[in-house]
């Protein structure tokens, strides 16, 4: 589904206007960006978490040269068990 299709579907199902649904989704996204460092959960869907990746050696695919990839923190999404089960049974 595209963003506009999602907004239209949610507006139809909830009785809200598309603008209200869009504002709600935008606010939810902004909240998730701020709270991801603490672990942001969308009940029944999943959780945003920060994960530390250690430094490692990699390879430049164009030249084959070995390069050092520094340690960093990345955002990951962990899918909730309920979501996995619902998708796999559908």
Secondary structure, DSSP 4 states (H G I P E B T S, - for coil): --HHHHHHHHHHHHS--HHHHHHHHHHHHHHHHHHGGG-EEETTTEEEEEEEE--EEEE-TTT--EEEEPPEEEEEEEEPHHHHHHHHH-
